[in-house]
């Protein structure tokens, strides 16, 4: 212990210099580090959505997946682009155009614990920029989320369509009143009205059937190509087709899946056996059987499509006969009756359209009312920026202690490099004899 203290006292100035230099450097770095101002806000994400309009049971998504997605939305360019505009508008309102810029790298978003709350922070050396940046990001995120999740506007569309239908209905009713007054018509001819309305319904049905026949005819033509293909080529063509192929079905999918498994098994067997091996030949036979089943499934699909097309064709012929019959009956009506029947038919059609639009508008309003209008709520609005020094106080406290250890290490290092004799113990060690007395250092007095 005496030797240790002797070394410490001999190199005390070196040790003190290292400690003081290190402590001064740490204090200087602490004082010279700029102050960062942080403004923060917190928003609550209301998770889930209703399964239907009339059932209030919410359907939730995975918490980790949804909250991670929300963090990515906050830090996305879509939100930042809106935040830049809001940031510039805020500066313009204060008369500070061009003095500060929005920095996307200063934005930080984190989930608070395991909740649905997102903490949004904006850090800057300028407190005003920090406040404006946090407010801009928060508002841009709310606007973006509300825009993406809001139901489409329906009131304007339905009001316009209802006004048009009501206008047409009023016009046709006016034409009917003028016709009855001009022709001195006593009562409406219900028979003519019914025939005209029936004709319009039949013509609409004919148009629908023609559309279905055209689509079915295209499917039959495509299937006919597959029916005439050999088994091997059919398998290749089906493997190359996409989801819009006319050949679909669960049985067909299972056959193709079994074919893939057998082909993989055959390739595995060929790595060990030849093509004449019984196991390989057995797999080949199974593959051929599946190809034959594939041909049969395509043939069945083709026959079913032809049968459906024939049914549509028969339905079309029936409708055309009904149209011809109705037209013949209308041709027997007097001209005035036909004219009145046409007016009555239009009035009935627009009355039905008006009632339908009112019903659909009511359903759309229910859908909007029962859906969550605001998915994100602000819990804590962007507040005043607070100063934050990101100093490591543990490092500040440990620094002088570590510098003392370094100073001691340097002292003992330099002590080991010094080979001069400093005390009686070293004299005895080097000379191998006992020291009887020592002469103290004499200091000259003034």
C-alpha positions as CSV (number, residue, x, y, z in Angstrom):
1,X,0.0,0.0,0.0
2,X,2.9,2.3,0.8
3,X,4.4,1.7,-2.7
4,X,1.1,2.3,-4.3
5,X,0.7,5.6,-2.4
6,X,4.2,6.6,-3.2
7,X,3.5,6.2,-7.0
8,X,0.3,8.1,-6.7
9,X,1.9,11.0,-4.9
10,X,4.9,11.1,-7.3
11,X,2.5,11.3,-10.3
12,X,-0.3,13.2,-8.7
13,X,-0.1,16.1,-11.2
14,X,-0.4,13.7,-14.2
15,X,-3.4,12.0,-12.6
16,X,-5.1,15.3,-11.7
17,X,-4.4,16.6,-15.2
18,X,-6.1,13.6,-16.9
19,X,-9.1,13.9,-14.5
20,X,-9.5,17.7,-15.0
21,X,-9.0,17.5,-18.8
22,X,-11.6,14.8,-19.2
23,X,-14.1,16.5,-16.9
24,X,-13.6,19.8,-18.6
25,X,-14.1,18.2,-22.0
26,X,-17.4,16.5,-20.9
27,X,-18.7,19.7,-19.4
28,X,-17.8,21.6,-22.5
29,X,-19.6,19.1,-24.8
30,X,-22.6,19.2,-22.5
31,X,-22.8,23.0,-22.5
32,X,-22.1,23.5,-26.2
33,X,-24.7,20.9,-27.3
34,X,-27.7,22.8,-28.9
35,X,-31.1,22.6,-27.2
36,X,-33.7,20.5,-29.1
37,X,-37.4,21.5,-28.9
38,X,-40.0,18.8,-29.2
39,X,-43.8,19.2,-29.7
40,X,-46.0,16.2,-29.4
41,X,-49.6,15.0,-29.9
42,X,-51.5,11.8,-29.3
43,X,-54.2,10.3,-31.5
44,X,-56.5,7.3,-30.9
45,X,-57.1,4.9,-33.8
46,X,-60.6,3.3,-33.5
47,X,-60.0,-0.2,-34.8
48,X,-62.5,-2.4,-36.6
49,X,-65.5,-1.9,-38.8
50,X,-69.1,-3.1,-38.9
51,X,-69.7,-6.4,-40.7
52,X,-73.0,-5.2,-42.2
53,X,-75.2,-2.1,-42.2
54,X,-77.7,-3.4,-39.7
55,X,-75.5,-5.6,-37.5
56,X,-73.5,-3.7,-35.0
57,X,-70.9,-6.4,-34.2
58,X,-67.5,-4.9,-35.1
59,X,-64.9,-6.9,-37.0
60,X,-61.4,-6.3,-35.7
61,X,-58.1,-6.8,-37.5
62,X,-54.8,-8.0,-35.9
63,X,-53.5,-5.4,-33.5
64,X,-49.9,-5.6,-34.5
65,X,-50.6,-5.5,-38.2
66,X,-53.0,-2.6,-38.0
67,X,-51.0,-0.4,-35.7
68,X,-47.8,-1.0,-37.7
69,X,-49.7,0.0,-40.8
70,X,-50.9,3.2,-39.1
71,X,-47.3,4.1,-38.2
72,X,-46.3,3.6,-41.8
73,X,-49.2,5.9,-42.8
74,X,-48.1,8.6,-40.4
75,X,-44.5,8.4,-41.8
76,X,-45.6,8.1,-45.5
77,X,-45.1,10.7,-48.2
78,X,-48.9,11.0,-48.7
79,X,-49.1,12.5,-45.2
80,X,-45.9,14.5,-45.5
81,X,-47.1,16.1,-48.7
82,X,-50.2,17.4,-47.0
83,X,-48.2,18.4,-43.9
84,X,-45.8,20.5,-46.0
85,X,-48.7,22.5,-47.4
86,X,-50.2,23.0,-43.9
87,X,-46.8,24.0,-42.6
88,X,-46.4,26.6,-45.3
89,X,-49.9,27.9,-44.7
90,X,-49.2,28.2,-40.9
91,X,-46.1,30.2,-41.6
92,X,-47.9,32.4,-44.1
93,X,-50.6,33.2,-41.5
94,X,-47.9,34.4,-39.2
95,X,-46.1,36.4,-41.9
96,X,-43.1,34.1,-41.8
97,X,-43.0,32.9,-45.4
98,X,-39.7,31.1,-46.3
99,X,-38.1,31.4,-42.9
100,X,-38.5,27.8,-41.9
101,X,-38.9,24.5,-43.8
102,X,-40.7,21.2,-42.9
103,X,-38.4,18.3,-42.3
104,X,-39.7,14.8,-42.7
105,X,-36.8,13.3,-40.8
106,X,-37.8,15.3,-37.7
107,X,-41.1,13.4,-37.4
108,X,-41.3,10.4,-35.1
109,X,-44.4,8.2,-34.4
110,X,-44.6,5.4,-31.8
111,X,-47.4,3.3,-30.4
112,X,-48.0,4.0,-26.7
113,X,-47.6,0.6,-25.0
114,X,-50.1,-2.0,-26.2
115,X,-52.9,0.6,-26.8
116,X,-54.4,2.0,-29.9
117,X,-52.8,5.4,-29.2
118,X,-50.1,6.8,-31.5
119,X,-47.7,9.5,-30.2
120,X,-46.6,11.9,-32.9
121,X,-43.5,14.1,-32.2
122,X,-41.6,16.7,-34.1
123,X,-38.1,17.7,-33.0
124,X,-36.3,20.9,-34.1
125,X,-33.9,23.5,-32.9
126,X,-36.6,26.1,-33.4
127,X,-39.5,25.9,-31.0
128,X,-42.0,27.5,-33.4
129,X,-41.0,25.2,-36.2
130,X,-41.5,22.2,-33.8
131,X,-45.0,23.4,-32.9
132,X,-46.0,24.0,-36.6
133,X,-44.5,20.8,-37.8
134,X,-46.3,18.6,-35.2
135,X,-49.6,20.3,-35.8
136,X,-49.2,19.9,-39.6
137,X,-48.4,16.2,-39.4
138,X,-51.3,15.5,-37.0
139,X,-53.8,17.4,-39.1
140,X,-52.5,15.9,-42.4
141,X,-52.8,12.3,-40.9
142,X,-56.4,13.0,-39.7
143,X,-57.4,14.4,-43.1
144,X,-55.8,11.6,-45.1
145,X,-57.4,8.9,-42.9
146,X,-60.8,10.5,-43.0
147,X,-60.6,10.8,-46.8
148,X,-59.6,7.2,-47.3
149,X,-62.2,5.7,-45.0
150,X,-65.1,8.1,-45.6
151,X,-68.0,6.5,-47.6
152,X,-68.7,8.0,-51.0
153,X,-71.0,11.0,-51.1
154,X,-74.5,9.9,-52.0
155,X,-76.9,12.7,-51.2
156,X,-75.9,14.8,-54.2
157,X,-76.3,11.9,-56.6
158,X,-79.7,10.8,-55.3
159,X,-81.1,14.3,-55.1
160,X,-80.1,14.9,-58.7
161,X,-81.6,11.6,-59.9
162,X,-84.8,12.1,-57.8
163,X,-85.3,15.6,-59.2
164,X,-84.8,14.3,-62.7
165,X,-87.3,11.5,-62.2
166,X,-89.8,13.8,-60.6
167,X,-89.5,16.3,-63.4
168,X,-90.1,13.6,-66.0
169,X,-93.0,12.3,-64.1
170,X,-94.6,15.8,-63.8
171,X,-94.0,16.3,-67.6
172,X,-95.8,13.1,-68.5
173,X,-98.7,13.8,-66.2
174,X,-99.0,17.2,-67.8
175,X,-99.0,15.6,-71.2
176,X,-101.8,13.2,-70.1
177,X,-103.9,16.0,-68.7
178,X,-103.5,18.0,-72.0
179,X,-104.3,14.9,-74.1
180,X,-107.5,14.2,-72.1
181,X,-108.6,17.8,-72.4
182,X,-107.7,18.1,-76.1
183,X,-109.3,14.8,-77.2
184,X,-112.2,15.0,-74.8
185,X,-111.2,11.6,-73.7
186,X,-113.5,10.0,-71.1
187,X,-111.4,7.8,-68.9
188,X,-108.0,6.1,-69.4
189,X,-107.8,2.9,-71.4
190,X,-106.3,0.4,-69.0
191,X,-105.8,-2.3,-71.6
192,X,-103.6,-0.1,-73.8
193,X,-101.5,1.0,-70.8
194,X,-101.0,-2.6,-69.7
195,X,-99.9,-3.7,-73.2
196,X,-97.4,-0.9,-73.5
197,X,-96.0,-1.6,-70.1
198,X,-95.8,-5.3,-70.9
199,X,-94.0,-4.5,-74.1
200,X,-91.4,-2.4,-72.4
201,X,-90.7,-5.2,-69.9
202,X,-90.4,-7.8,-72.6
203,X,-88.0,-5.7,-74.6
204,X,-85.8,-5.3,-71.5
205,X,-85.9,-9.0,-70.9
206,X,-84.9,-9.7,-74.5
207,X,-81.9,-7.4,-74.2
208,X,-80.8,-9.2,-71.1
209,X,-81.1,-12.6,-72.6
210,X,-79.2,-11.5,-75.8
211,X,-76.4,-10.3,-73.6
212,X,-76.3,-13.6,-71.7
213,X,-76.4,-15.5,-75.0
214,X,-73.5,-13.6,-76.4
215,X,-71.4,-14.3,-73.3
216,X,-72.4,-18.0,-73.3
217,X,-71.6,-18.3,-77.0
218,X,-68.1,-17.0,-76.4
219,X,-67.6,-19.6,-73.6
220,X,-68.9,-22.4,-75.8
221,X,-66.5,-21.4,-78.6
222,X,-63.6,-21.4,-76.2
223,X,-64.5,-24.7,-74.7
224,X,-64.9,-26.2,-78.2
225,X,-61.2,-25.5,-78.8
226,X,-60.2,-27.3,-75.6
227,X,-62.4,-30.3,-76.5
228,X,-60.7,-30.9,-79.8
229,X,-57.2,-30.9,-78.3
230,X,-55.2,-34.1,-77.6
231,X,-54.6,-35.1,-74.0
232,X,-51.0,-33.9,-73.7
233,X,-51.7,-30.6,-75.5
234,X,-54.8,-30.0,-73.4
235,X,-52.8,-30.4,-70.2
236,X,-50.2,-27.9,-71.5
237,X,-52.9,-25.4,-72.5
238,X,-54.7,-25.6,-69.2
239,X,-51.4,-25.1,-67.3
240,X,-50.8,-22.0,-69.4
241,X,-54.3,-20.5,-68.9
242,X,-55.1,-17.8,-66.3
243,X,-58.0,-17.4,-64.0
244,X,-60.3,-16.2,-66.8
245,X,-60.1,-19.6,-68.5
246,X,-63.6,-21.0,-69.6
247,X,-62.6,-24.4,-68.1
248,X,-63.1,-24.0,-64.3
249,X,-64.3,-26.2,-61.5
250,X,-63.2,-27.8,-58.3
251,X,-62.9,-31.3,-59.8
252,X,-60.7,-29.9,-62.6
253,X,-58.5,-28.2,-60.1
254,X,-58.0,-31.3,-58.0
255,X,-57.1,-33.3,-61.2
256,X,-54.5,-30.7,-62.1
257,X,-53.1,-30.7,-58.6
258,X,-52.8,-34.5,-58.6
259,X,-51.0,-34.3,-62.0
260,X,-48.4,-31.9,-60.5
261,X,-47.8,-34.2,-57.6
262,X,-47.4,-37.3,-59.9
263,X,-45.0,-35.4,-62.2
264,X,-42.9,-34.4,-59.1
265,X,-43.0,-38.0,-58.0
266,X,-41.9,-39.2,-61.5
267,X,-39.0,-36.8,-61.5
268,X,-37.9,-38.0,-58.1
269,X,-38.1,-41.7,-59.3
270,X,-36.1,-41.0,-62.4
271,X,-33.2,-39.8,-60.3
272,X,-32.9,-43.4,-59.0
273,X,-34.5,-45.6,-61.7
274,X,-34.9,-45.8,-65.5
275,X,-38.1,-45.1,-67.4
276,X,-38.7,-48.9,-67.7
277,X,-38.8,-49.4,-63.9
278,X,-42.2,-50.7,-62.6
279,X,-42.6,-47.7,-60.2
280,X,-42.0,-45.2,-63.0
281,X,-44.3,-47.0,-65.4
282,X,-47.0,-47.2,-62.6
283,X,-46.7,-43.4,-62.2
284,X,-46.9,-42.9,-66.0
285,X,-50.1,-45.0,-66.1
286,X,-51.6,-42.8,-63.3
287,X,-50.7,-39.7,-65.1
288,X,-52.3,-41.0,-68.3
289,X,-55.5,-41.8,-66.3
290,X,-55.6,-38.3,-64.9
291,X,-55.2,-36.8,-68.4
292,X,-58.1,-38.9,-69.6
293,X,-60.2,-37.6,-66.6
294,X,-59.1,-34.1,-67.6
295,X,-60.4,-34.7,-71.1
296,X,-63.7,-36.0,-69.7
297,X,-64.1,-33.0,-67.4
298,X,-63.5,-30.6,-70.3
299,X,-66.1,-32.6,-72.4
300,X,-68.6,-32.4,-69.6
301,X,-68.0,-28.6,-69.2
302,X,-68.5,-28.2,-73.0
303,X,-71.7,-30.2,-73.0
304,X,-73.0,-28.2,-70.0
305,X,-72.2,-24.9,-71.7
306,X,-74.0,-26.0,-74.9
307,X,-77.0,-27.1,-72.8
308,X,-77.1,-23.7,-71.1
309,X,-76.8,-21.9,-74.4
310,X,-79.7,-23.9,-75.8
311,X,-81.8,-23.0,-72.8
312,X,-81.0,-19.3,-73.3
313,X,-81.8,-19.6,-77.0
314,X,-85.2,-21.3,-76.2
315,X,-85.9,-18.5,-73.7
316,X,-85.0,-15.9,-76.3
317,X,-87.4,-17.5,-78.9
318,X,-90.2,-17.5,-76.3
319,X,-89.6,-13.9,-75.4
320,X,-89.5,-12.9,-79.1
321,X,-92.9,-14.6,-79.6
322,X,-94.3,-12.8,-76.6
323,X,-93.0,-9.5,-78.0
324,X,-94.5,-10.2,-81.4
325,X,-97.8,-11.1,-79.8
326,X,-97.9,-8.0,-77.7
327,X,-96.9,-5.8,-80.7
328,X,-99.8,-7.3,-82.6
329,X,-102.2,-6.6,-79.8
330,X,-101.0,-3.0,-79.6
331,X,-101.4,-2.6,-83.4
332,X,-105.1,-3.4,-83.0
333,X,-105.6,-0.5,-80.6
334,X,-106.8,2.8,-82.1
335,X,-104.2,5.5,-82.5
336,X,-105.5,7.6,-79.6
337,X,-105.6,4.6,-77.3
338,X,-102.0,3.8,-78.2
339,X,-100.9,7.3,-77.6
340,X,-102.6,7.4,-74.2
341,X,-101.2,3.9,-73.4
342,X,-97.7,5.2,-74.1
343,X,-98.2,8.1,-71.8
344,X,-99.6,5.9,-69.0
345,X,-96.7,3.5,-69.5
346,X,-94.2,6.3,-69.1
347,X,-96.0,7.6,-66.0
348,X,-95.9,4.2,-64.4
349,X,-92.2,3.7,-65.3
350,X,-91.2,7.0,-63.7
351,X,-93.3,6.4,-60.7
352,X,-91.5,3.1,-60.1
353,X,-88.2,4.8,-60.7
354,X,-89.0,7.6,-58.2
355,X,-90.0,5.1,-55.5
356,X,-86.9,3.0,-56.1
357,X,-84.6,6.1,-55.8
358,X,-86.3,7.1,-52.6
359,X,-85.7,3.6,-51.2
360,X,-82.1,3.4,-52.3
361,X,-81.4,6.9,-50.9
362,X,-82.9,5.8,-47.5
363,X,-80.7,2.7,-47.5
364,X,-77.6,4.7,-48.4
365,X,-78.3,7.2,-45.6
366,X,-78.6,4.3,-43.1
367,X,-75.3,2.9,-44.3
368,X,-73.5,6.3,-43.8
369,X,-75.1,6.8,-40.4
370,X,-74.2,3.4,-39.1
371,X,-70.6,3.5,-40.3
372,X,-67.8,5.0,-38.3
373,X,-67.5,8.6,-39.5
374,X,-64.4,9.4,-37.6
375,X,-61.9,6.6,-37.3
376,X,-59.1,8.7,-35.6
377,X,-59.7,11.0,-32.6
378,X,-57.2,13.5,-31.2
379,X,-56.5,12.7,-27.5
380,X,-53.8,15.3,-26.9
381,X,-53.6,18.2,-29.4
382,X,-50.1,19.4,-30.5
383,X,-48.8,21.3,-27.5
384,X,-46.2,24.0,-26.9
385,X,-42.6,22.9,-27.7
386,X,-40.5,21.9,-24.7
387,X,-36.7,22.0,-24.5
388,X,-35.1,18.7,-24.4
389,X,-31.4,18.1,-23.9
390,X,-30.5,14.6,-24.9
391,X,-27.7,14.3,-22.4
392,X,-26.4,11.0,-21.0
393,X,-26.1,11.8,-17.3
394,X,-24.7,8.4,-16.5
395,X,-21.9,9.1,-19.0
396,X,-21.3,12.4,-17.3
397,X,-21.0,10.8,-13.9
398,X,-18.9,7.9,-15.0
399,X,-16.5,10.0,-17.1
400,X,-14.4,11.5,-14.3
401,X,-14.2,8.1,-12.5
402,X,-13.0,6.4,-15.7
403,X,-10.5,9.2,-16.3
404,X,-9.1,8.6,-12.7
405,X,-8.5,5.0,-13.6
406,X,-6.8,6.0,-16.8
407,X,-4.7,8.5,-14.9
408,X,-3.6,5.8,-12.4
409,X,-2.8,3.5,-15.3
410,X,-0.6,6.1,-17.0
411,X,1.1,6.8,-13.6
412,X,2.0,3.2,-13.1
413,X,3.0,2.9,-16.8
414,X,5.5,5.8,-16.5
415,X,6.6,4.5,-13.1
416,X,7.5,1.2,-14.8
417,X,9.5,3.1,-17.4
418,X,11.5,5.0,-14.7
419,X,14.6,2.9,-13.6
420,X,16.1,5.3,-11.1
421,X,16.4,4.3,-7.4
422,X,13.8,6.1,-5.4
423,X,13.8,4.6,-1.9
424,X,15.6,2.4,0.6
425,X,13.7,-0.8,-0.4
426,X,14.9,-0.5,-4.0
427,X,18.5,0.0,-2.8
428,X,18.3,-3.2,-0.7
429,X,16.8,-5.0,-3.7
430,X,19.5,-4.0,-6.2
431,X,22.5,-4.1,-3.8
432,X,21.4,-7.2,-1.8
433,X,22.4,-5.5,1.5
434,X,20.7,-3.8,4.4
435,X,20.4,-0.1,4.5
436,X,21.4,1.3,7.9
437,X,20.4,4.9,7.5
438,X,19.2,7.4,4.9
439,X,20.0,11.0,4.3
440,X,16.9,13.2,3.8
441,X,16.9,15.7,0.9
442,X,18.3,19.0,2.1
443,X,16.5,22.1,1.0
444,X,18.3,25.4,1.0
445,X,16.6,28.1,2.9
446,X,16.6,31.7,1.8
